[in-house]
Amino acid sequence: MIITLRRIVSSTKFWRNGLKLAFENVNEEVLERYRLPSLYAGWESCILKFCWSRFTEENDDFENLVEASLKYDVRIVHGKGDRIVKIENSRRLKEVCEERGGRVEVVEVEGGHCWHEESEGVVEYFK
Protein backbone atom coordinates (compact mmCIF):
# COMPACT_ATOMS: atom_id res chain seq x y z
CA MET A 1 0.00 0.00 0.00
CA ILE A 2 2.81 2.44 0.89
CA ILE A 3 4.64 1.77 -2.39
CA THR A 4 1.47 2.39 -4.40
CA LEU A 5 0.77 5.57 -2.43
CA ARG A 6 4.32 6.82 -3.04
CA ARG A 7 4.10 6.13 -6.76
CA ILE A 8 0.76 7.92 -7.14
CA VAL A 9 1.49 10.95 -4.95
CA SER A 10 4.97 11.62 -6.33
CA SER A 11 3.49 11.87 -9.83
CA THR A 12 3.19 15.33 -11.38
CA LYS A 13 0.00 14.18 -13.13
CA PHE A 14 -1.62 13.34 -9.76
CA TRP A 15 -0.99 16.85 -8.44
CA ARG A 16 -1.92 18.64 -11.67
CA ASN A 17 -5.29 16.84 -11.87
CA GLY A 18 -6.06 17.36 -8.18
CA LEU A 19 -5.01 21.00 -8.07
CA LYS A 20 -7.14 21.82 -11.12
CA LEU A 21 -10.11 21.36 -8.80
CA ALA A 22 -8.77 23.95 -6.37
CA PHE A 23 -6.95 26.45 -8.58
CA GLU A 24 -8.09 28.36 -11.62
CA ASN A 25 -4.51 28.43 -12.94
CA VAL A 26 -2.13 25.58 -12.09
CA ASN A 27 1.34 26.71 -13.12
CA GLU A 28 4.63 24.88 -12.55
CA GLU A 29 5.45 26.87 -9.39
CA VAL A 30 2.14 25.94 -7.73
CA LEU A 31 2.50 22.35 -8.87
CA GLU A 32 5.97 21.92 -7.37
CA ARG A 33 5.07 23.72 -4.13
CA TYR A 34 2.38 21.11 -3.43
CA ARG A 35 4.31 18.13 -4.82
CA LEU A 36 7.60 18.80 -2.99
CA PRO A 37 6.54 17.61 0.51
CA SER A 38 5.57 14.23 -0.96
CA LEU A 39 9.22 13.65 -1.85
CA TYR A 40 10.42 13.70 1.79
CA ALA A 41 10.84 10.55 3.87
CA GLY A 42 8.01 9.75 6.25
CA TRP A 43 5.26 11.83 4.66
CA GLU A 44 3.18 8.76 3.81
CA SER A 45 2.61 7.79 7.45
CA CYS A 46 1.32 11.30 8.13
CA ILE A 47 -1.17 11.23 5.27
CA LEU A 48 -2.35 7.75 6.22
CA LYS A 49 -2.92 8.88 9.83
CA PHE A 50 -4.78 11.97 8.61
CA CYS A 51 -7.05 9.89 6.34
CA TRP A 52 -7.64 7.31 9.07
CA SER A 53 -8.62 10.00 11.58
CA ARG A 54 -11.13 11.54 9.14
CA PHE A 55 -12.98 8.22 8.98
CA THR A 56 -12.69 7.08 12.59
CA GLU A 57 -12.89 10.16 14.81
CA GLU A 58 -15.92 12.32 15.38
CA ASN A 59 -15.53 15.59 13.53
CA ASP A 60 -16.72 18.57 15.58
CA ASP A 61 -15.42 21.29 13.25
CA PHE A 62 -18.90 22.62 12.49
CA GLU A 63 -19.96 22.81 16.13
CA ASN A 64 -16.61 24.35 17.10
CA LEU A 65 -17.13 27.13 14.55
CA VAL A 66 -20.66 27.76 15.77
CA GLU A 67 -19.45 27.95 19.39
CA ALA A 68 -16.60 30.30 18.43
CA SER A 69 -19.06 32.64 16.73
CA LEU A 70 -20.83 33.09 20.08
CA LYS A 71 -17.63 34.41 21.68
CA TYR A 72 -15.88 36.15 18.79
CA ASP A 73 -16.69 37.97 15.59
CA VAL A 74 -16.01 35.46 12.80
CA ARG A 75 -15.11 36.36 9.23
CA ILE A 76 -15.28 33.60 6.61
CA VAL A 77 -13.44 34.48 3.40
CA HIS A 78 -14.58 32.27 0.54
CA GLY A 79 -13.50 32.13 -3.13
CA LYS A 80 -16.42 32.72 -5.51
CA GLY A 81 -15.03 30.16 -7.94
CA ASP A 82 -14.45 27.41 -5.34
CA ARG A 83 -15.38 24.08 -6.95
CA ILE A 84 -14.44 21.99 -3.90
CA VAL A 85 -16.34 23.70 -1.07
CA LYS A 86 -19.43 25.43 -2.40
CA ILE A 87 -20.03 28.99 -1.23
CA GLU A 88 -23.47 27.89 -0.03
CA ASN A 89 -21.68 26.03 2.79
CA SER A 90 -20.28 29.29 4.15
CA ARG A 91 -23.62 31.06 3.74
CA ARG A 92 -25.40 28.24 5.60
CA LEU A 93 -22.80 28.26 8.38
CA LYS A 94 -23.40 32.00 8.78
CA GLU A 95 -27.17 31.41 9.05
CA VAL A 96 -26.79 28.67 11.68
CA CYS A 97 -24.37 30.78 13.73
CA GLU A 98 -26.65 33.81 13.60
CA GLU A 99 -29.69 31.71 14.56
CA ARG A 100 -27.79 30.79 17.75
CA GLY A 101 -26.71 34.37 18.42
CA GLY A 102 -23.30 34.31 16.73
CA ARG A 103 -21.68 37.12 14.76
CA VAL A 104 -20.45 36.02 11.33
CA GLU A 105 -19.52 37.85 8.15
CA VAL A 106 -19.02 36.01 4.85
CA VAL A 107 -16.68 37.80 2.46
CA GLU A 108 -16.78 36.49 -1.11
CA VAL A 109 -13.57 37.09 -3.06
CA GLU A 110 -12.45 36.32 -6.60
CA GLY A 111 -10.67 33.01 -7.00
CA GLY A 112 -11.19 29.34 -6.28
CA HIS A 113 -10.57 27.05 -3.34
CA CYS A 114 -7.07 28.44 -2.75
CA TRP A 115 -8.02 32.06 -3.46
CA HIS A 116 -5.35 33.30 -1.03
CA GLU A 117 -2.65 31.87 -3.29
CA GLU A 118 -4.23 33.18 -6.50
CA SER A 119 -5.38 36.69 -5.73
CA GLU A 120 -3.08 39.69 -5.97
CA GLY A 121 -5.45 41.77 -3.83
CA VAL A 122 -5.54 39.54 -0.75
CA VAL A 123 -2.79 41.40 1.12
CA GLU A 124 -4.45 44.73 0.38
CA TYR A 125 -7.80 43.44 1.67
CA PHE A 126 -6.36 42.47 5.04
CA LYS A 127 -4.31 45.66 5.57
N, C-alpha and C positions, 0 to 999 in steps of 0.2 A: 504494500500500500504506500509506504514512504517513497519508494523508488518511482512509482507511478505519479505520485503527487509532485515530486521534484521535477520530473520530466515535463509535466503539464505546466506547472507554475513558472518554470524558468524560461518557457517559450515566449518569444515576443508576440506571436500570434494570440496567445491566451490573453495577454495584457491589452493588446490593441482592441480585441473584440469586447472584452469586459469594460474597458474605459470608454468605449464609444457610447455605452449606455449612460455614463456619468458626465462626459465632457462633450461639448459641441465641437471642439477642435482638438484632436489627439495628435500632437506633434511629437517628434523624437525626444525632446527634453522631458515632456510629461511622461512619456512611455518609459524611459529609463529611470526616472525618479521613483516610479511605482515598482518597476521590475527589480531594481537594485537590491532591496532588502531580501528578496527571495534567493539571492546568490550567496548569502552568508550561512555559515554552519549553524544548525540548531533552530532555524526559523520554522521548520515543519512541525516540530513538537508544539510550538506556540500556536500555530494556526489550527492544529488538531484539537488542542485544549479549548481554544476559543469556540470552534464549531461544536464541540461536545457540550460546552456550557450553555450554548444557545438552545440546545435541544433538551437538556436535562434539568436546568435550574429555572426557577420561576423568575420571570422577567417583570420587574416592577417599575420599569422606566417611565411608563405613562403615569402611574400614580405618583411617582416621585416628582415629575414635572408639575402635576396638578397641585401637590402639596407645596412645592417651592413657590408657585404663583400666589399662594395665600400669604406668604411672608415677604416676597420680593416682587418688584416689577420685573416681568419677564419679556424679553424681546426675542422673537423668533425671526430669523432672517432666512428667507427661502427663495431659491432660484426659480424664476417663472418657467424656465424650460426644463425643469427637473423631470426626467423620465423614470427615475427609480422610486422616489418618494413623491407622490402627487401632492400638489399644493393644498388640495382639499384636506389632507391630513393635518396640516398646520392650522388651517381655518377651523377645523372641527376641534382640535385641541384647545384653541383660543375660546371657542364657545363653551366647552366643558369647564374650563378653568373659570370663566366669568360666571357661569351658572352657580359655581361653588364659592363665588366671592373673590376670585383671583384677578390679578391685573396683568393682562397680556396684550402685547402689540405684535402683529404680524407685519413684517416688512418684506415686500416682494421686490426682488432685484432681478436684473437681466442675468442670464446665464443658466446653467444646468445644475446638476447635483453638486458639483464642486465649484460653484459660482465664485467662491473666494479665491480660487486659483486661476480663474478665467478673466475676471473683471478688473479693468484698470482703475475703476472708480471706487473700489472697496475701501482703500486706505482713506480717501477723501471723505467717504461717508462716515467713518468712525472717528474722524478728527473732531 
